[in-house]
Each structure stands twice: as structure tokens, then as C-alpha cells.
Amino acid sequence: MQEHKQEIVLGDVTVARLVEYFGSVDIAPRTFFPEAPEEAWQKHSPWLAPDFVDADSDVVMSAIQTWLLRSEGRTILIDTGVGNHKERPYSPVWSRRESDFLGELARAGLAPEDVDLVVNTHLHVDHVGWNTRLAGREWVPTFPNATYLMPKADFDFWNPANGHTPNLGRGNQNVFEDSVAPVFAAGQALLWEDGHTVDANLHLEAAPGHTPGSSVVRMASGGDRALFVGDLVHTALQIVEPDASSCFCEDPAESRATRRRLLGEAADTRALLFPAHLGGHGGAEVTREGDTFAIGEWAPFARI
């Protein structure tokens, strides 16, 4: 395990962490994860605070972050956070934000034009925001030279024209219109199904449950392995309590099954697990513990 840092190397792939936000999401842990038993919160409370739960205010702590990968000469972003200036009437924490995400990108040595691929693991409000930026009165792709990989199942599900009623309610209102449709209209979206090979090191795989199109980015390079699992694991508690789906999962039972499968794979292959919203060190090594799982070591990123 390397010392904690802002960028790590796994095989031939460089992985960096761009943090847009870390803090409260104004939801109580027991509301966010209603299937987690009370005794689990009590048992694990000593290490859940302060990176994953604020014990004083009883709210979930969450990171909004983008994984920046450099692989086979290309620059790849996994998830694009919340974005700026977006109207989110039913998600007030994410409404009309003015973050320095593009400054974070610049400090990593990149301009928006340098990004080759954008991967949206799913199309929730906090995963697609920087897909676009406001140019005058128009939403335009933030990364003009990038191909945006979007799961077709989510593209169809969140398209308002299709009339689906999501478990998220109105929390995703305006998201398709301002952060997905402009990319599609610009001809920069690639809608994939089942799986998609990015390069020799990276492969996209369907991992439904949280949303119909939820996906995982599987990285294998040299002897190193990593799984970028989006919201299939939203908090560190779900590693040790894998049957606890979040209140935002469209299909909680499918989410549980997918989560157990991925955690098992992470444990058996010694793959680093990188959820989208984990605070602290951002990821973890997973080990088996009977019929559930445990955290071996935290990922070697600096703690936020």
C-alpha cells in the first residue's frame, strides 16, 4: 500500500480524485439507508464518523467527486458531479451551485478540451452535472472533444418523454434537459447496452439496481484491479452491511444482489473499490467476513 496521496498508479493506469464537494446532504442516515438495522449504526458509529456520518447533526456526509483516469494515452472522467448554475427545485442542496470544479481540473493539469472520454455511471443529478456548462443562455457540452458514454437503459428511463415515475420522485427534475439532452444533441453521446470496452485496461459493465442503467467501470492492468461502482455502494456502511440499499434505489432487491456480487469480486480479486461518494480516503480494499464483508485498508488517497 502506498502512502496517501492525490494520485495513484494502478498498473498502466493513473487515477486521480477531483473533489467538487464534501459535506452534509441533509438526510439522516436512517432515512437514507432505511434497510440498515439500528444495531448496525450503533456498532459501526465509532468509525463512520466523521467521514461518512456527522454524529452531532445526524446527517450523512457525502463526497461529490470525479475519478480522473489516464489510460492508453487518453484522459477519462468517471462521473461529473453536480455542476454549476443548475436549477434543482427538488434537490436544493445541488441547486444553483458555483463550485470550482474546473479549477480542480486545471490544477490536475487539464483543460476541458483535453478530456477524451466521459463515463456517466448512471444519470442521477449528482453524476452528470458537469456534462454541460452554461454558455450565454444555452447548455453546451463542457468537454467539447469528449465522447460521453451513457447507459442506454438510463437514457431511456430518465427521458421525460417516456413518462417513467422514478423512486427518486422529482429529485432529478431538469437533469435530462440541461445535462444529458444537450450532449446527445451535440452528437457526443454514445449510448451503450450490456457492456462496453473502453481500452485494454477498462471495461464498462451493466450493474442495475440503483437505477435501471447503473454501471461499473472495471479496471485491470498488470496485477492491479479496481472497480468504480458509482452508487451501488453509497456509504462505507454498505460494505459491512451489503443488504442495506439506499432510499434512492429504483430496485432495492436488484441493488442488493448487484452490490453483493461486486463486493465479492472486489474481495476475491483484491480490487480496490471506488464508490462515487465515499468521503475519507475515497475507496477501500474489501475482505470477506463470513457471509458479509469488511474493510481491509483504505485506498491510498489523501483523506478529505
Buried (B, 14 or more C-beta within 10 A) or exposed (E): EEEEEEBBBBBBBBBBBBBBBBEEBEBEBBEBBEBBEEEBBEBBEEBBEEBBBBEEEEBBBBBBBBBBBBBBEBBBBBBBBBBBBBEBEBBEBBBEBEBEBBEBBEEBEBEBEBBBBBBBBBBBBBBBBBBBBBEEEEBBBBBEBBBBBBBBBBBBBBBEEEEEEBBBEEBBBBBBEBBBBBBBEBEBBBBBEEEBEBBEBBBBBBBBBBBBBBBBBBBBBEEBBBBBBBBBBBBBBBBBBBBBBBBBBBBBEBBBBBBBBBBBBBBEEEBBBBBBBBBBBBBBBBBBEEEEBBBBEBBBBEEB
